[in-house]
Amino acid sequence: MSVPRFWRKQIARYNLVGTYCKTCNEYFYPPRNVCPTCRRDGQIGEHKFNGNGELVTYTVIHTAAEGFEGQTPYVLGIVQLEEGPRLTSQIVGDPKEMHIGMKVRPVFRRLGQSGERGMIYYGTKFVPA
């Protein structure tokens, strides 16, 4: 991840900030500039999600991508926030205790590092509520 992109996306990543359409009351994460339903008629506003949600589906990763080898096995899931949007995130906890429909809440954790001596970046992961 480039340094400019890191700083540009920091607010949304650290605070779960997205948008909503004031016209149709639809919520979006990541943020959108235009409502896909209302198009130009939609009025987009900023929204800070509370982060509480439900695990829609998940998988347990046993063979991790480069940089995540030390975390295996770990759970990667799709979380549906209370306001509606779905997002992909790591679910922190025992993989054997995960189940579809489980309530989750956000936590602020280390996401990764750019290279061996690069910038460490943080963001939102989820844990059982």
PyMOL commands that set and color helices and strands:
alter all, ss='L'
color gray80, all
select helices_A, chain A and resi 3-15+69-71+95-97
alter helices_A, ss='H'
color red, helices_A
select strands_A, chain A and resi 17-21+27-28+44-48+53-61+74-81+86-91+103-113+120-128
alter strands_A, ss='S'
color yellow, strands_A
deselect
rebuild
show_as cartoon
